[in-house]
Amino acid sequence: DLAVSIEPHMDSIAQTPADATALLTLVDGLTVTLDWSHMTTQGIRPDDVVSLLPYLRHVQIRQAAPMRMQTPFDQGVLDLERVVTLLLSAGFNGVMTVELIQMVGWHGAAWVNPVLESVRLRDELRDLRDRFG
């Protein structure tokens, strides 16, 4: 009864939604922890992640942009409204967390103030949940 997840990301064998979906079809019961910034950094749009939605049990959110794993909130291109809409449409009932990193430069990650970014992301996600949920 142990739940096992993979996290598709740029430094793994499952870098893209297609790679992850192929792996998911090989392992019964395997689920996904999705850090959406890894998709954004690669230029993968939220709508291109739909194949993973039935397998999600944990979603990690932070703002990002192509070639930039982490950006300040106002500089990110991740469409949080679209992400929340997709998750709700898929019946997602797993866990969503804000994840910030302090590895400046890793895949173009910028330094952000963790307290301010956490609050901005939390507030935006809460507003979207209340509006659409």
Backbone hydrogen bonds in HBPLUS format (Angstrom, degrees):
<---DONOR---> <-ACCEPTOR-->    atom                        ^
c    i                          cat <-CA-CA->   ^        H-A-AA   ^      H-
h    n   atom  resd res      DA  || num        DHA   H-A  angle D-A-AA Bond
n    s   type  num  typ     dist DA aas  dist angle  dist       angle   num
A0031-THR N   A0004-VAL O   2.96 MM  27  6.18 163.0  1.99 151.9 156.5     1
A0006-ILE N   A0031-THR O   2.93 MM  25  6.45 147.0  2.04 146.3 149.5     2
A0033-THR N   A0006-ILE O   2.83 MM  27  5.95 165.2  1.85 154.6 156.2     3
A0012-SER N   A0009-HIS O   3.14 MM   3  5.61 149.3  2.24 128.3 125.5     4
A0020-ALA N   A0016-THR O   2.96 MM   4  6.23 165.9  1.98 157.6 161.4     5
A0021-THR N   A0017-PRO O   2.83 MM   4  5.94 160.5  1.86 149.9 155.4     6
A0022-ALA N   A0018-ALA O   3.05 MM   4  6.22 156.9  2.11 146.1 151.6     7
A0023-LEU N   A0019-ASP O   3.17 MM   4  6.49 155.1  2.23 145.5 151.8     8
A0024-LEU N   A0020-ALA O   2.85 MM   4  6.11 156.8  1.90 153.0 160.2     9
A0025-THR N   A0021-THR O   3.07 MM   4  6.28 144.4  2.20 146.4 154.3    10
A0026-LEU N   A0023-LEU O   3.03 MM   3  5.26 145.8  2.15 104.4 114.7    11
A0030-LEU N   A0027-VAL O   3.30 MM   3  5.69 166.5  2.32 129.0 129.9    12
A0032-VAL N   A0055-TYR O   2.90 MM  23  5.57 153.2  1.98 136.9 134.9    13
A0057-ARG N   A0032-VAL O   3.01 MM  25  5.98 159.1  2.05 165.4 159.0    14
A0034-LEU N   A0058-HIS O   2.82 MM  24  6.30 154.1  1.88 160.6 159.4    15
A0060-GLN N   A0034-LEU O   2.74 MM  26  5.98 167.7  1.76 146.6 148.0    16
A0038-HIS N   A0035-ASP O   3.04 MM   3  5.91 149.8  2.13 125.1 131.1    17
A0036-TRP N   A0060-GLN O   3.17 MM  24  6.36 150.6  2.26 165.7 161.2    18
A0039-MET N   A0036-TRP O   3.10 MM   3  5.31 128.4  2.37 101.1 114.0    19
A0040-THR N   A0036-TRP O   3.06 MM   4  6.40 163.9  2.09 153.3 157.6    20
A0041-THR N   A0037-SER O   2.86 MM   4  5.93 161.6  1.89 149.4 153.8    21
A0042-GLN N   A0039-MET O   3.10 MM   3  5.28 126.9  2.39  99.3 112.8    22
A0044-ILE N   A0039-MET O   2.85 MM   5  4.96 157.1  1.90 151.6 143.8    23
A0043-GLY N   A0040-THR O   2.91 MM   3  4.98 156.9  1.96 105.9 113.2    24
A0067-MET N   A0041-THR O   2.88 MM  26  4.74 173.4  1.89 125.3 126.7    25
A0048-ASP N   A0045-ARG O   2.89 MM   3  5.33 145.3  2.02 112.7 123.5    26
A0049-VAL N   A0046-PRO O   3.03 MM   3  5.43 164.3  2.06 118.0 121.1    27
A0052-LEU N   A0049-VAL O   2.92 MM   3  5.76 157.7  1.97 127.3 133.5    28
A0053-LEU N   A0050-VAL O   3.06 MM   3  5.30 145.1  2.19 108.1 118.0    29
A0055-TYR N   A0052-LEU O   2.89 MM   3  5.52 150.6  1.97 124.1 133.2    30
A0056-LEU N   A0053-LEU O   3.28 MM   3  5.31 161.9  2.32 107.0 112.2    31
A0095-VAL N   A0057-ARG O   3.06 MM  38  6.29 164.1  2.09 138.8 137.1    32
A0059-VAL N   A0095-VAL O   2.77 MM  36  6.24 155.4  1.83 155.3 163.9    33
A0097-THR N   A0059-VAL O   2.82 MM  38  6.29 158.9  1.86 162.5 169.9    34
A0061-ILE N   A0097-THR O   2.83 MM  36  6.22 150.5  1.92 153.7 163.7    35
A0099-GLU N   A0061-ILE O   3.05 MM  38  5.85 157.9  2.10 136.2 142.7    36
A0071-THR N   A0063-GLN O   2.99 MM   8  5.53 149.5  2.09 126.7 127.8    37
A0077-VAL N   A0064-ALA O   2.75 MM  13  6.14 161.9  1.78 165.1 164.8    38
A0065-ALA N   A0068-ARG O   2.97 MM   3  4.98 162.0  2.00 144.2 148.5    39
A0068-ARG N   A0065-ALA O   2.80 MM   3  4.98 154.3  1.87 142.5 137.7    40
A0069-MET N   A0107-HIS O   2.93 MM  38  5.52 154.7  1.99 137.3 145.5    41
A0110-ALA N   A0070-GLN O   2.86 MM  40  5.51 162.0  1.90 134.2 140.3    42
A0075-GLN N   A0072-PRO O   2.88 MM   3  5.41 153.2  1.95 120.0 128.8    43
A0076-GLY N   A0073-PHE O   3.36 MM   3  5.57 161.1  2.40 107.0 112.5    44
A0082-ARG N   A0079-ASP O   3.09 MM   3  5.37 117.7  2.50 102.0 116.2    45
A0083-VAL N   A0079-ASP O   2.98 MM   4  6.32 158.0  2.03 152.9 159.9    46
A0084-VAL N   A0080-LEU O   2.93 MM   4  6.10 170.7  1.94 153.9 155.4    47
A0085-THR N   A0081-GLU O   2.99 MM   4  6.11 159.2  2.04 144.4 150.8    48
A0086-LEU N   A0082-ARG O   2.89 MM   4  6.07 162.0  1.92 150.9 155.4    49
A0087-LEU N   A0083-VAL O   2.93 MM   4  6.18 164.0  1.96 153.5 158.1    50
A0088-LEU N   A0084-VAL O   2.91 MM   4  6.08 167.9  1.92 154.6 157.6    51
A0089-SER N   A0085-THR O   2.92 MM   4  6.03 159.0  1.97 147.5 153.9    52
A0090-ALA N   A0086-LEU O   3.00 MM   4  6.17 141.2  2.15 143.8 153.7    53
A0092-PHE N   A0087-LEU O   2.97 MM   5  5.24 164.4  1.99 159.9 154.7    54
A0091-GLY N   A0088-LEU O   3.02 MM   3  5.07 157.5  2.08 103.6 110.5    55
A0106-TRP N   A0103-MET O   3.03 MM   3  5.72 163.1  2.06 139.3 144.7    56
A0105-GLY N   A0109-ALA O   2.75 MM   4  4.79 167.6  1.77 136.2 140.6    57
A0108-GLY N   A0105-GLY O   3.07 MM   3  4.64 155.1  2.13 116.9 109.0    58
A0109-ALA N   A0106-TRP O   2.99 MM   3  5.28 150.9  2.08 109.6 118.4    59
A0117-GLU N   A0113-ASN O   2.91 MM   4  5.97 170.6  1.92 165.3 168.5    60
A0118-SER N   A0114-PRO O   3.00 MM   4  5.85 155.6  2.06 134.2 141.5    61
A0119-VAL N   A0115-VAL O   3.05 MM   4  6.24 162.2  2.08 151.0 155.5    62
A0120-ARG N   A0116-LEU O   2.96 MM   4  6.17 163.6  1.99 151.3 155.9    63
A0121-LEU N   A0117-GLU O   2.92 MM   4  6.04 170.2  1.93 154.8 157.7    64
A0122-ARG N   A0118-SER O   2.85 MM   4  5.90 162.3  1.88 146.6 152.7    65
A0123-ASP N   A0119-VAL O   2.89 MM   4  5.97 165.9  1.91 149.9 153.9    66
A0124-GLU N   A0120-ARG O   2.98 MM   4  6.12 163.3  2.01 147.9 152.8    67
A0125-LEU N   A0121-LEU O   2.88 MM   4  6.00 169.0  1.90 156.4 159.7    68
A0126-ARG N   A0122-ARG O   2.86 MM   4  5.97 156.4  1.91 148.7 155.9    69
A0127-ASP N   A0123-ASP O   2.90 MM   4  6.07 159.0  1.94 147.3 153.1    70
A0128-LEU N   A0124-GLU O   2.97 MM   4  6.19 160.1  2.01 149.0 154.4    71
A0129-ARG N   A0125-LEU O   2.91 MM   4  6.06 158.6  1.95 146.6 152.9    72
A0130-ASP N   A0126-ARG O   2.92 MM   4  6.13 163.5  1.95 150.6 154.9    73
A0131-ARG N   A0127-ASP O   2.89 MM   4  6.07 146.3  2.01 143.6 153.3    74
A0132-PHE N   A0128-LEU O   2.89 MM   4  5.97 164.9  1.92 154.3 157.5    75
A0133-GLY N   A0129-ARG O   2.57 MM   4  4.85 143.0  1.70 136.3 147.2    76
